[in-house]
Amino acid sequence: MIRALRNIWKNEFFKNVATLISGTSIAQAFSVLIYVVLSRIYTEEDFGIFGLYMNILNIVVIFSTARYDQAILLPKSDRDSMNLLGLSGLISIGVSLLLLLLVLPLNSVICSMLGSDEISTWLYLVPLSTLLVAWFTILKNHANREKQYRLIAGANIGQSVGNSMTKLGLGFMVAGAAGLIIGVVIGQLTGFLVFFVILLPSMRMRFSWLSLGEMRRLGKKYRLFPKFNMWQAFINNLSGALPVFIFSAFFSTIIAGYYTFGIMIIRRPVHLVTNAFYQVIFQRFVEKGHRKESILPELYLFIRRAIQLMLLPFILMGIFAPEIFGFVFGENWTEAGIYARFLLPWIFMMGLTMPLSFMPDMYQEQRKAMMIDGIRLILRLIGLGLGVAQNNIYLALVLYSGASTLMIGVNLIWYIRLAKKLPPADPSEAEIDSI
C-alpha cells in the first residue's frame, strides 16, 4: 500500500495535480469556512441576486475571447501561442466595451425579464468582470502551457482570498448583495494581478512576436473555436444558468438563493479537484497528441481515481445533506441542503467529465459536442418547465438533475470512444471539409 502511494507520488501527472490541489485547497477550505459566517450575514434573497449576477457573467464571458484562449496550449510553436494570447486579449477588450454599450440602454429590460429590480445596479459591473475573467483565463492557459502549476495555484489562492475577505468585510458594513458581488470582482482582479505581475517579465521579450497579420492567420487556422466551441460553451452555460433565471422569474429570488447557495457549496470541492485535473490532463494529452501517443490508458486511470476520490463523500452528502447544511450554515439553509441532495448525481458525473471537456477540441469534434449540449439544454428546459407547470420546485430540480446526469453520461461514453483513436498532432491539421 505504501509502495503504491509512493509510485503515485513519483508519477509526474499526479505530482502536478497534487501541486494544484494542495495550493488551492488552502484557499478553498478558507472560503468554505468564510461561508459559515457569510450564510449568517447575507439573506437567501441576497444569494439569489448574487446567483443572477454570476450566471449572467458566466454566459457573456463565453464571448469575451471567442474561445481562442482555449487554443493557447495547442500549437507547437511558442510564437503562435503568443499570438493566440494577443488575439484573445484584443477580442476581450472589444467585447467588454460592447457589453457596456448594451447594458446602458437595456438595463430595465434585463431586470424585467429576470423578475428582479435589485440586479439593476450590478449589471454595470458585468463588463468589468467579463474583462477580468477573460484575462485571468488567458494568462492561466499561458501558465499551464509553461507548466507553471505553482503560479496557477498561487493565483487561485489570491483570487479566493481576495473574494472571501471582501465579502466578509463588506457584509458587516453594507446591506444587501453588494458584498457578495463586489467580493467576486475584487477576487477576479487579485487573481489577474498575480498572473500579470509574475508573468510579465518572462513574457516581455515575446511581445515582439505579436503581429496583427499572425493573429488573423491563427484566427482562421483555429476558426472552429468561435464557430463551434464558443457556441457550445454558450449553450452549456445558458443550460447551467436556467434554474436561477427560471426560479427567480417564476418562483422567487429567495428560491433562486437557496439553489445558488446549495449548488455553490457542493460544487466548490468538486471544482477544486476537477479544475486541477483539467489543467494537467489538457497539457499532457496535447503533448501526447504531438507525439502521436495513445491517451486511453491515462484516461482510464483518471476515471478510476476520480471515482475513488468522490464516491464516499457523495454518498455521505446524499444521506445527510440537509442536516449538514443546517448544522454548518444555520437552520435557515436546511432547504438549500435539500436542493443540493437532488443535484448530487449531476455534480458527480460533472466531476468525471469536466476535466475531459477539451477532448472535442483535440479531435475536431466541436460540432458534435455542440449538438449534445443542445439536446441537454432542451431536456433541462423541459424538466424545469414541468416543475414550473406543477408549481413544484422539487420536481423541477429532480428532472433538471436527471436530464443533466443522463446527457453527461452520454458525453463520458463519447470521450472514451474518442480516446481510442490517436489525436491529431495539431487540431488544426484535421480540417472538416463539410463545415
C-alpha positions as CSV (number, residue, x, y, z in Angstrom):
1,M,0.0,0.0,0.0
2,I,2.8,2.4,1.0
3,R,4.7,1.5,-2.1
4,A,1.7,2.1,-4.3
5,L,1.3,5.6,-2.8
6,R,4.9,6.3,-3.4
7,N,4.6,5.2,-7.0
8,I,1.6,7.5,-7.5
9,W,3.5,10.5,-6.0
10,K,6.5,9.8,-8.3
11,N,4.2,9.9,-11.3
12,E,4.6,13.4,-12.9
13,F,0.9,13.6,-13.7
14,F,-0.3,13.1,-10.1
15,K,2.5,15.3,-8.7
16,N,1.3,18.2,-10.9
17,V,-2.3,17.6,-9.9
18,A,-1.3,17.5,-6.3
19,T,0.6,20.8,-6.6
20,L,-2.5,22.5,-7.9
21,I,-4.9,20.9,-5.4
22,S,-2.6,21.5,-2.4
23,G,-2.2,25.1,-3.2
24,T,-5.9,25.9,-4.0
25,S,-7.3,23.6,-1.3
26,I,-6.0,26.0,1.4
27,A,-7.9,28.8,-0.3
28,Q,-11.0,26.6,-0.8
29,A,-11.0,25.4,2.8
30,F,-10.7,29.1,3.9
31,S,-13.5,30.0,1.5
32,V,-15.9,27.3,2.9
33,L,-15.1,28.4,6.5
34,I,-15.9,32.0,5.4
35,Y,-19.3,30.8,4.1
36,V,-20.1,29.6,7.6
37,V,-20.1,33.3,8.5
38,L,-21.4,34.6,5.3
39,S,-24.5,32.4,5.5
40,R,-25.4,34.2,8.7
41,I,-24.7,37.7,7.3
42,Y,-26.4,37.5,3.9
43,T,-30.0,36.5,3.3
44,E,-31.4,34.0,0.9
45,E,-32.5,36.9,-1.4
46,D,-29.0,38.3,-1.3
47,F,-27.7,35.0,-2.6
48,G,-30.5,35.0,-5.2
49,I,-29.3,38.3,-6.6
50,F,-25.7,37.1,-6.5
51,G,-26.7,34.0,-8.4
52,L,-28.3,36.1,-11.1
53,Y,-25.2,38.2,-11.4
54,M,-22.9,35.2,-11.6
55,N,-25.0,33.4,-14.2
56,I,-25.2,36.4,-16.4
57,L,-21.4,36.7,-16.2
58,N,-20.9,33.0,-16.9
59,I,-22.9,33.4,-20.1
60,V,-21.4,36.7,-21.5
61,V,-17.8,35.7,-20.6
62,I,-18.1,32.9,-23.2
63,F,-17.9,35.5,-26.0
64,S,-15.1,37.5,-24.3
65,T,-12.3,35.7,-26.2
66,A,-14.3,33.9,-28.9
67,R,-12.8,30.8,-27.1
68,Y,-9.4,31.4,-28.8
69,D,-7.9,31.3,-25.2
70,Q,-8.6,27.6,-25.3
71,A,-6.3,27.2,-28.2
72,I,-3.3,28.7,-26.5
73,L,-2.0,25.3,-25.4
74,L,-2.4,23.6,-28.8
75,P,0.3,25.0,-31.2
76,K,3.8,23.5,-31.2
77,S,5.2,27.0,-31.8
78,D,5.5,29.4,-28.8
79,R,5.2,32.3,-31.3
80,D,1.8,31.0,-32.5
81,S,0.7,30.5,-28.9
82,M,1.7,34.1,-28.0
83,N,-0.2,35.5,-30.9
84,L,-3.3,33.5,-29.9
85,L,-2.9,35.1,-26.4
86,G,-2.8,38.5,-28.1
87,L,-5.8,37.8,-30.2
88,S,-7.8,36.6,-27.2
89,G,-6.8,39.7,-25.3
90,L,-7.9,42.1,-28.1
91,I,-11.2,40.4,-28.5
92,S,-11.9,40.5,-24.8
93,I,-11.4,44.3,-24.7
94,G,-13.8,44.8,-27.7
95,V,-16.4,42.5,-26.2
96,S,-16.3,44.2,-22.8
97,L,-16.8,47.7,-24.4
98,L,-19.7,46.3,-26.4
99,L,-21.3,44.9,-23.2
100,L,-21.1,48.3,-21.6
101,L,-22.8,49.9,-24.5
102,L,-25.6,47.3,-24.3
103,V,-26.1,47.5,-20.6
104,L,-26.7,51.2,-20.5
105,P,-29.9,51.2,-22.6
106,L,-31.2,47.7,-21.8
107,N,-30.8,47.6,-18.1
108,S,-34.5,47.9,-17.3
109,V,-35.4,45.3,-19.9
110,I,-33.0,42.8,-18.5
111,C,-34.3,43.4,-14.9
112,S,-37.9,42.9,-16.1
113,M,-37.0,39.6,-17.8
114,L,-35.3,38.3,-14.7
115,G,-38.0,39.4,-12.4
116,S,-35.6,41.3,-10.2
117,D,-35.1,45.1,-9.9
118,E,-32.3,44.6,-7.3
119,I,-29.9,43.3,-10.0
120,S,-30.1,46.7,-11.9
121,T,-27.1,48.4,-10.2
122,W,-24.9,45.4,-10.5
123,L,-25.4,44.9,-14.3
124,Y,-23.0,47.8,-14.8
125,L,-20.2,45.7,-13.3
126,V,-20.7,42.9,-15.7
127,P,-18.4,44.4,-18.5
128,L,-15.5,44.8,-16.0
129,S,-16.0,41.3,-14.6
130,T,-16.0,39.9,-18.1
131,L,-12.7,41.6,-18.9
132,L,-11.1,40.4,-15.7
133,V,-12.3,36.8,-16.1
134,A,-11.1,36.7,-19.7
135,W,-7.6,37.9,-18.9
136,F,-7.4,35.6,-15.9
137,T,-8.2,32.7,-18.1
138,I,-5.9,33.8,-20.9
139,L,-2.9,34.1,-18.5
140,K,-3.8,30.9,-16.7
141,N,-3.8,28.9,-20.0
142,H,-0.4,30.5,-20.9
143,A,1.0,29.5,-17.5
144,N,-0.4,26.0,-18.0
145,R,1.4,25.7,-21.3
146,E,4.6,26.7,-19.5
147,K,3.8,24.1,-16.7
148,Q,3.8,26.8,-14.1
149,Y,1.5,24.9,-11.8
150,R,2.6,26.7,-8.6
151,L,1.9,30.0,-10.1
152,I,-1.6,28.8,-11.1
153,A,-2.2,27.6,-7.6
154,G,-0.9,31.0,-6.2
155,A,-3.3,32.9,-8.5
156,N,-6.2,30.7,-7.4
157,I,-5.3,31.4,-3.8
158,G,-5.1,35.1,-4.4
159,Q,-8.5,35.1,-6.2
160,S,-10.2,33.1,-3.5
161,V,-8.8,35.0,-0.6
162,G,-9.5,38.4,-2.1
163,N,-13.0,37.3,-2.9
164,S,-13.7,35.9,0.5
165,M,-12.2,38.7,2.6
166,T,-14.1,41.4,0.7
167,K,-17.4,39.5,1.1
168,L,-16.7,39.2,4.8
169,G,-15.7,42.8,5.3
170,L,-18.4,44.4,3.3
171,G,-21.0,42.0,4.8
172,F,-20.7,43.8,8.1
173,M,-20.7,47.2,6.5
174,V,-23.2,47.2,3.6
175,A,-26.7,45.7,3.5
176,G,-27.8,43.5,0.6
177,A,-25.9,41.6,-2.1
178,A,-23.2,44.4,-2.5
179,G,-20.5,42.5,-0.6
180,L,-21.1,39.2,-2.5
181,I,-20.8,40.8,-5.9
182,I,-18.0,43.3,-5.2
183,G,-16.1,40.5,-3.5
184,V,-16.2,38.5,-6.7
185,V,-14.9,41.5,-8.7
186,I,-12.1,42.1,-6.2
187,G,-11.2,38.4,-6.3
188,Q,-11.1,38.4,-10.1
189,L,-8.8,41.5,-10.0
190,T,-6.5,39.9,-7.4
191,G,-6.1,36.7,-9.4
192,F,-5.4,38.6,-12.6
193,L,-2.8,40.8,-10.9
194,V,-0.9,37.7,-9.6
195,F,-0.6,36.3,-13.1
196,F,0.2,39.7,-14.6
197,V,2.9,40.7,-12.2
198,I,4.7,37.4,-12.2
199,L,4.3,36.5,-15.9
200,L,5.1,40.0,-17.3
201,P,8.9,39.8,-17.0
202,S,9.0,36.4,-18.7
203,M,6.6,37.5,-21.5
204,R,8.2,40.9,-22.2
205,M,10.7,39.5,-24.8
206,R,7.9,37.7,-26.6
207,F,5.8,40.9,-27.1
208,S,7.9,41.5,-30.3
209,W,6.3,38.3,-31.7
210,L,2.9,39.9,-31.7
211,S,1.6,40.7,-35.1
212,L,-1.9,41.5,-36.4
213,G,-1.2,39.6,-39.5
214,E,-0.3,36.5,-37.5
215,M,-3.3,36.9,-35.3
216,R,-5.5,37.0,-38.4
217,R,-3.8,33.9,-39.8
218,L,-4.2,32.0,-36.5
219,G,-7.8,33.2,-36.2
220,K,-8.5,31.5,-39.5
221,K,-6.5,28.4,-38.6
222,Y,-8.4,27.9,-35.3
223,R,-11.7,29.1,-36.6
224,L,-13.5,26.1,-35.2
225,F,-13.2,27.6,-31.7
226,P,-15.5,30.6,-32.4
227,K,-17.5,28.6,-34.9
228,F,-18.4,25.7,-32.7
229,N,-16.6,25.7,-29.4
230,M,-17.9,29.2,-28.4
231,W,-21.5,28.3,-29.2
232,Q,-21.2,25.0,-27.5
233,A,-19.9,26.8,-24.3
234,F,-22.7,29.3,-24.6
235,I,-25.3,26.6,-24.8
236,N,-23.7,24.8,-21.9
237,N,-23.5,27.9,-19.6
238,L,-27.0,29.0,-20.6
239,S,-28.2,25.5,-19.7
240,G,-26.5,25.7,-16.3
241,A,-28.0,29.2,-15.7
242,L,-31.6,28.1,-16.4
243,P,-32.5,27.2,-12.8
244,V,-31.5,30.6,-11.3
245,F,-33.2,32.6,-14.1
246,I,-36.4,30.4,-14.0
247,F,-36.6,30.2,-10.3
248,S,-36.2,34.0,-9.9
249,A,-38.8,34.7,-12.6
250,F,-41.5,32.1,-11.8
251,F,-40.9,31.3,-8.1
252,S,-39.0,34.0,-6.1
253,T,-35.5,35.4,-5.6
254,I,-35.4,33.5,-2.3
255,I,-35.9,30.2,-4.1
256,A,-33.1,31.2,-6.5
257,G,-31.0,32.0,-3.4
258,Y,-31.4,28.5,-1.9
259,Y,-30.4,27.0,-5.3
260,T,-27.4,29.3,-5.7
261,F,-26.1,28.6,-2.2
262,G,-26.7,24.8,-2.4
263,I,-25.0,24.3,-5.8
264,M,-22.2,26.6,-4.8
265,I,-21.3,24.7,-1.7
266,I,-21.3,21.2,-3.3
267,R,-19.5,22.4,-6.4
268,R,-16.6,24.1,-4.7
269,P,-14.7,21.0,-3.6
270,V,-15.6,19.2,-6.9
271,H,-14.4,22.2,-8.9
272,L,-11.2,22.3,-6.9
273,V,-10.3,18.7,-7.9
274,T,-11.6,18.8,-11.5
275,N,-10.0,22.1,-12.4
276,A,-6.6,20.8,-11.2
277,F,-7.1,17.6,-13.3
278,Y,-8.3,19.6,-16.3
279,Q,-5.2,21.8,-16.4
280,V,-2.8,18.9,-16.1
281,I,-4.7,16.4,-18.3
282,F,-5.1,19.1,-21.1
283,Q,-1.4,19.8,-21.2
284,R,-0.4,16.1,-21.1
285,F,-2.9,15.0,-23.7
286,V,-1.8,17.7,-26.1
287,E,1.8,16.7,-25.7
288,K,0.8,13.0,-26.4
289,G,-1.1,14.2,-29.4
290,H,2.1,15.9,-30.7
291,R,4.0,12.6,-30.2
292,K,1.1,10.5,-31.7
293,E,0.7,8.5,-28.5
294,S,-2.5,7.0,-27.1
295,I,-4.2,8.9,-24.3
296,L,-6.6,6.0,-23.4
297,P,-4.5,4.5,-20.5
298,E,-4.3,7.8,-18.7
299,L,-8.0,8.5,-19.4
300,Y,-9.0,5.2,-17.7
301,L,-6.6,5.9,-14.8
302,F,-8.2,9.3,-14.3
303,I,-11.7,7.9,-14.3
304,R,-10.8,5.3,-11.7
305,R,-9.0,7.8,-9.4
306,A,-11.8,10.3,-9.7
307,I,-14.5,7.7,-8.7
308,Q,-12.4,6.6,-5.8
309,L,-11.9,10.2,-4.6
310,M,-15.5,11.3,-4.9
311,L,-17.7,8.3,-4.2
312,L,-17.7,8.2,-0.4
313,P,-18.1,12.0,0.1
314,F,-21.0,12.0,-2.3
315,I,-22.8,9.0,-0.6
316,L,-22.5,10.8,2.8
317,M,-23.7,14.1,1.4
318,G,-26.6,12.3,-0.3
319,I,-27.7,10.9,3.1
320,F,-27.0,13.9,5.4
321,A,-27.0,17.0,3.1
322,P,-29.9,18.8,4.8
323,E,-28.6,18.1,8.3
324,I,-25.1,19.2,7.3
325,F,-26.3,22.5,5.7
326,G,-28.5,23.2,8.8
327,F,-25.7,22.5,11.3
328,V,-22.9,24.2,9.5
329,F,-24.6,27.2,7.9
330,G,-27.7,27.7,10.1
331,E,-31.2,26.2,10.2
332,N,-32.5,28.6,7.5
333,W,-30.2,26.9,5.0
334,T,-31.6,23.4,5.5
335,E,-33.7,23.9,2.4
336,A,-30.6,24.6,0.4
337,G,-29.3,21.2,1.6
338,I,-32.4,19.5,0.2
339,Y,-31.8,21.2,-3.1
340,A,-28.2,20.0,-3.0
341,R,-29.2,16.4,-2.4
342,F,-31.3,16.4,-5.6
343,L,-28.3,17.8,-7.6
344,L,-25.6,15.3,-6.4
345,P,-25.9,12.8,-9.3
346,W,-25.4,15.6,-11.8
347,I,-22.4,17.0,-9.9
348,F,-20.8,13.6,-9.5
349,M,-21.0,13.0,-13.3
350,M,-19.7,16.5,-13.9
351,G,-16.7,15.7,-11.8
352,L,-15.9,12.8,-14.1
353,T,-16.3,14.7,-17.4
354,M,-15.4,18.3,-16.8
355,P,-11.6,17.6,-16.8
356,L,-12.0,16.0,-20.2
357,S,-14.1,18.7,-21.8
358,F,-11.3,19.8,-24.1
359,M,-11.3,16.5,-26.0
360,P,-13.7,17.6,-28.7
361,D,-11.2,20.4,-29.5
362,M,-8.4,17.9,-29.8
363,Y,-10.3,15.6,-32.1
364,Q,-12.1,18.4,-34.2
365,E,-15.5,17.2,-32.9
366,Q,-16.8,20.6,-31.7
367,R,-19.9,20.4,-33.8
368,K,-21.0,17.1,-32.3
369,A,-20.2,18.4,-28.8
370,M,-22.4,21.4,-29.5
371,M,-25.3,19.1,-30.6
372,I,-25.0,17.0,-27.5
373,D,-25.1,20.2,-25.3
374,G,-28.0,21.5,-27.3
375,I,-30.0,18.3,-26.6
376,R,-29.1,18.7,-22.9
377,L,-30.4,22.3,-22.9
378,I,-33.7,21.2,-24.4
379,L,-34.1,18.4,-21.9
380,R,-33.2,20.6,-18.9
381,L,-35.7,23.3,-20.1
382,I,-38.4,20.7,-20.4
383,G,-37.7,19.4,-16.9
384,L,-37.8,22.9,-15.4
385,G,-40.9,23.7,-17.4
386,L,-42.7,20.7,-16.0
387,G,-41.7,21.7,-12.5
388,V,-43.0,25.3,-13.0
389,A,-46.3,24.0,-14.6
390,Q,-46.8,21.8,-11.4
391,N,-45.6,24.7,-9.2
392,N,-43.3,22.1,-7.6
393,I,-39.7,23.2,-7.1
394,Y,-38.6,19.7,-6.0
395,L,-39.9,18.2,-9.2
396,A,-38.1,20.8,-11.3
397,L,-34.8,20.0,-9.5
398,V,-35.2,16.2,-9.9
399,L,-36.0,16.5,-13.6
400,Y,-33.2,19.0,-14.2
401,S,-30.6,16.9,-12.4
402,G,-31.8,13.7,-14.1
403,A,-31.6,15.2,-17.6
404,S,-28.1,16.6,-16.7
405,T,-26.9,13.2,-15.4
406,L,-28.1,11.3,-18.5
407,M,-26.5,13.6,-21.0
408,I,-23.2,13.9,-19.2
409,G,-23.1,10.1,-19.1
410,V,-23.5,10.2,-22.9
411,N,-20.6,12.6,-23.1
412,L,-18.4,10.4,-21.0
413,I,-19.0,7.4,-23.2
414,W,-18.3,9.5,-26.2
415,Y,-15.0,10.8,-24.7
416,I,-13.8,7.2,-24.1
417,R,-14.6,6.3,-27.8
418,L,-12.7,9.3,-29.0
419,A,-9.7,8.3,-26.8
420,K,-9.5,5.0,-28.6
421,K,-8.3,7.0,-31.6
422,L,-5.0,8.8,-31.8
423,P,-5.5,12.6,-31.7
424,P,-4.1,14.8,-34.4
425,A,-0.7,16.3,-33.6
426,D,-2.2,19.8,-34.1
427,P,-6.1,20.1,-34.0
428,S,-6.0,22.5,-37.0
429,E,-4.5,19.7,-39.2
430,A,-7.7,17.8,-39.2
431,E,-9.9,20.2,-41.1
432,I,-13.5,19.3,-41.6
433,D,-14.5,19.7,-45.3
434,S,-18.2,19.8,-44.7
435,I,-18.0,22.9,-42.5
